[in-house]
Amino acid sequence: MNEILFAEIYYICVAIMLILGFKTYHSMMKNSQKVSFLAVVFVHILYFQTDLVRMTTNSQDLFLTEMSFLFFSLCTLSWFNYIQTMLDIHYEKKSQTLFAMLPVIISVVLLLINTLNGCLFQIDLYGNFQEGPLYILYVFINDLYFMVGAYQAYVYSRKAKNYQQKKSNQILGIYMVSLLLIGTMQDFFRDIPVFCVGTSLSILIVYISLEEQMISIDPLTQLNNRNRMNSIYLSV
């Protein structure tokens, strides 16, 4: 895949993120939900830009690759934080917050150590990416955010008091699983921007789906409003 096509794909994804960020900023979401979603958008843009430079300049610079991995870890954390916010999960103790941050903290430590001994990956003399002995560990601890987030969304969908909330939680769980699969595919196809395209489409679909759910719920009573009743009536 040539550099021009790479750049076009990445900038289309960045454009999608910017549009979603703008729409979210001017939306009627709760402030906490708005902030967490904007964090998802911002971190993904940073990852896309870093990965774009790494891919299009044919640069095999170790530091640039490590920065790309770091922003990937922050992407997984931002998604997890968004899920927590949407499910209205709050940590009362600092130890709980620290525990939730543990995967990304371990990732940062591993990336720092990697600079010294290549425990995660190395760039060989021919410019090829070579996995290190702890690479699988890095992948697994980041995937924990997707797995735990999907599980929480499933549990909260079972506990939901109304159909709309149940469906919203199911949407969140489905897309956490889809992101896990997309991230796995990226490991097998490193020269194709699978994660970039996949996450952009996932975020877009999640945004549209949740917006539709919010339109159907009365903000005061949390019950189906006239729009929802009309859609049910038309579907019958």
KEPADO-774947 format. One record per residue (C-alpha): residue number from 1; residue in three letters; x, y, z. Coordinates in steps of 0.05 Angstrom, whole numbers, always signed. Example, Ala and Ser with C-alpha at 12.3 -4.5 7.8 and 13.67 -1.06 7.14 Angstrom:
<atoms>
- 1,ala,+246,-90,+156
- 2,ser,+273,-21,+143
</atoms>
This chain:
<atoms>
- 1,met,+0,+0,+0
- 2,asn,+32,+66,-22
- 3,glu,+43,+127,+21
- 4,ile,-10,+170,-14
- 5,leu,-65,+119,-3
- 6,phe,-43,+111,+70
- 7,ala,-47,+186,+81
- 8,glu,-116,+190,+49
- 9,ile,-143,+134,+93
- 10,tyr,-115,+164,+156
- 11,tyr,-139,+235,+141
- 12,ile,-209,+209,+125
- 13,cys,-209,+176,+193
- 14,val,-183,+239,+226
- 15,ala,-238,+279,+191
- 16,ile,-290,+230,+218
- 17,met,-262,+240,+288
- 18,leu,-262,+316,+282
- 19,ile,-335,+316,+258
- 20,leu,-356,+271,+315
- 21,gly,-318,+314,+364
- 22,phe,-352,+377,+339
- 23,lys,-421,+344,+341
- 24,thr,-408,+318,+411
- 25,tyr,-384,+385,+437
- 26,his,-450,+417,+415
- 27,ser,-494,+359,+435
- 28,met,-541,+352,+494
- 29,met,-501,+297,+527
- 30,lys,-484,+300,+600
- 31,asn,-419,+336,+613
- 32,ser,-384,+273,+639
- 33,gln,-406,+234,+577
- 34,lys,-385,+290,+532
- 35,val,-316,+296,+563
- 36,ser,-303,+221,+561
- 37,phe,-324,+216,+488
- 38,leu,-282,+276,+468
- 39,ala,-223,+242,+503
- 40,val,-234,+181,+459
- 41,val,-235,+225,+397
- 42,phe,-173,+266,+417
- 43,val,-130,+205,+435
- 44,his,-148,+168,+371
- 45,ile,-128,+229,+329
- 46,leu,-60,+229,+364
- 47,tyr,-52,+155,+350
- 48,phe,-73,+163,+277
- 49,gln,-24,+220,+265
- 50,thr,+34,+183,+298
- 51,asp,+20,+119,+261
- 52,leu,+12,+157,+195
- 53,val,+82,+187,+202
- 54,arg,+110,+119,+220
- 55,met,+78,+85,+160
- 56,thr,+85,+138,+105
- 57,thr,+157,+159,+118
- 58,asn,+182,+88,+118
- 59,ser,+213,+107,+185
- 60,gln,+233,+49,+229
- 61,asp,+253,+95,+285
- 62,leu,+246,+58,+351
- 63,phe,+221,+120,+389
- 64,leu,+167,+134,+338
- 65,thr,+143,+62,+341
- 66,glu,+141,+65,+416
- 67,met,+100,+129,+414
- 68,ser,+51,+94,+368
- 69,phe,+45,+37,+418
- 70,leu,+36,+87,+475
- 71,phe,-21,+123,+440
- 72,phe,-53,+55,+425
- 73,ser,-52,+40,+500
- 74,leu,-84,+108,+514
- 75,cys,-138,+91,+462
- 76,thr,-157,+28,+499
- 77,leu,-158,+66,+565
- 78,ser,-202,+121,+534
- 79,trp,-252,+70,+510
- 80,phe,-254,+37,+578
- 81,asn,-264,+104,+612
- 82,tyr,-321,+120,+563
- 83,ile,-355,+54,+579
- 84,gln,-349,+68,+654
- 85,thr,-380,+137,+644
- 86,met,-437,+112,+602
- 87,leu,-452,+57,+652
- 88,asp,-448,+108,+708
- 89,ile,-394,+69,+745
- 90,his,-357,+111,+796
- 91,tyr,-296,+93,+837
- 92,glu,-302,+116,+909
- 93,lys,-231,+98,+929
- 94,lys,-165,+121,+898
- 95,ser,-141,+49,+900
- 96,gln,-197,+29,+853
- 97,thr,-178,+84,+804
- 98,leu,-105,+63,+808
- 99,phe,-125,-10,+795
- 100,ala,-165,+12,+734
- 101,met,-103,+50,+709
- 102,leu,-57,-10,+721
- 103,pro,-56,-38,+650
- 104,val,-35,+28,+618
- 105,ile,+16,+40,+674
- 106,ile,+46,-29,+660
- 107,ser,+46,-13,+585
- 108,val,+85,+52,+597
- 109,val,+136,+15,+641
- 110,leu,+145,-39,+588
- 111,leu,+155,+13,+534
- 112,leu,+208,+47,+576
- 113,ile,+244,-19,+589
- 114,asn,+237,-37,+515
- 115,thr,+283,+22,+498
- 116,leu,+338,-13,+537
- 117,asn,+330,-87,+520
- 118,gly,+277,-95,+466
- 119,cys,+231,-136,+511
- 120,leu,+169,-117,+470
- 121,phe,+197,-108,+400
- 122,gln,+258,-90,+360
- 123,ile,+273,-60,+292
- 124,asp,+325,-104,+258
- 125,leu,+381,-81,+211
- 126,tyr,+334,-89,+151
- 127,gly,+281,-44,+183
- 128,asn,+233,-101,+199
- 129,phe,+191,-104,+262
- 130,gln,+210,-162,+308
- 131,glu,+168,-183,+367
- 132,gly,+201,-190,+435
- 133,pro,+188,-241,+490
- 134,leu,+139,-195,+526
- 135,tyr,+100,-171,+465
- 136,ile,+41,-218,+479
- 137,leu,+38,-192,+550
- 138,tyr,+32,-121,+524
- 139,val,-24,-141,+477
- 140,phe,-61,-179,+531
- 141,ile,-60,-125,+585
- 142,asn,-87,-74,+536
- 143,asp,-140,-122,+512
- 144,leu,-162,-127,+584
- 145,tyr,-196,-59,+577
- 146,phe,-238,-85,+520
- 147,met,-255,-151,+554
- 148,val,-273,-120,+622
- 149,gly,-312,-63,+588
- 150,ala,-352,-113,+546
- 151,tyr,-366,-155,+608
- 152,gln,-389,-95,+648
- 153,ala,-434,-72,+591
- 154,tyr,-465,-142,+588
- 155,val,-477,-144,+664
- 156,tyr,-508,-75,+665
- 157,ser,-552,-92,+605
- 158,arg,-581,-149,+647
- 159,lys,-594,-101,+704
- 160,ala,-625,-46,+661
- 161,lys,-694,-24,+683
- 162,asn,-720,-6,+614
- 163,tyr,-711,-32,+543
- 164,gln,-675,+30,+517
- 165,gln,-622,+28,+571
- 166,lys,-613,-46,+561
- 167,lys,-603,-36,+486
- 168,ser,-554,+22,+497
- 169,asn,-512,-22,+543
- 170,gln,-514,-79,+493
- 171,ile,-489,-32,+439
- 172,leu,-430,-12,+482
- 173,gly,-413,-85,+497
- 174,ile,-417,-105,+424
- 175,tyr,-370,-51,+402
- 176,met,-320,-66,+456
- 177,val,-317,-137,+429
- 178,ser,-311,-110,+358
- 179,leu,-252,-67,+379
- 180,leu,-219,-127,+410
- 181,leu,-226,-165,+344
- 182,ile,-202,-105,+304
- 183,gly,-140,-98,+348
- 184,thr,-125,-172,+339
- 185,met,-131,-166,+264
- 186,gln,-82,-108,+265
- 187,asp,-30,-154,+295
- 188,phe,-36,-200,+235
- 189,phe,-38,-145,+182
- 190,arg,+12,-94,+207
- 191,asp,+20,-61,+139
- 192,ile,-54,-46,+132
- 193,pro,-89,+8,+174
- 194,val,-141,-40,+202
- 195,phe,-145,-8,+271
- 196,cys,-150,+62,+242
- 197,val,-209,+46,+196
- 198,gly,-242,-3,+244
- 199,thr,-242,+42,+305
- 200,ser,-265,+102,+265
- 201,leu,-325,+64,+238
- 202,ser,-339,+34,+307
- 203,ile,-338,+102,+340
- 204,leu,-383,+130,+285
- 205,ile,-433,+73,+292
- 206,val,-433,+77,+369
- 207,tyr,-445,+152,+365
- 208,ile,-503,+145,+317
- 209,ser,-534,+86,+355
- 210,leu,-530,+120,+422
- 211,glu,-557,+186,+394
- 212,glu,-617,+148,+368
- 213,gln,-627,+118,+437
- 214,met,-622,+186,+471
- 215,ile,-673,+215,+423
- 216,ser,-722,+160,+442
- 217,ile,-717,+172,+518
- 218,asp,-748,+228,+557
- 219,pro,-690,+261,+596
- 220,leu,-732,+272,+659
- 221,thr,-770,+206,+666
- 222,gln,-721,+161,+627
- 223,leu,-783,+130,+594
- 224,asn,-798,+122,+520
- 225,asn,-821,+188,+490
- 226,arg,-867,+201,+431
- 227,asn,-812,+189,+380
- 228,arg,-800,+119,+407
- 229,met,-874,+104,+411
- 230,asn,-883,+126,+339
- 231,ser,-825,+82,+315
- 232,ile,-855,+22,+352
- 233,tyr,-923,+36,+322
- 234,leu,-894,+41,+251
- 235,ser,-854,-22,+259
- 236,val,-915,-63,+279
</atoms>
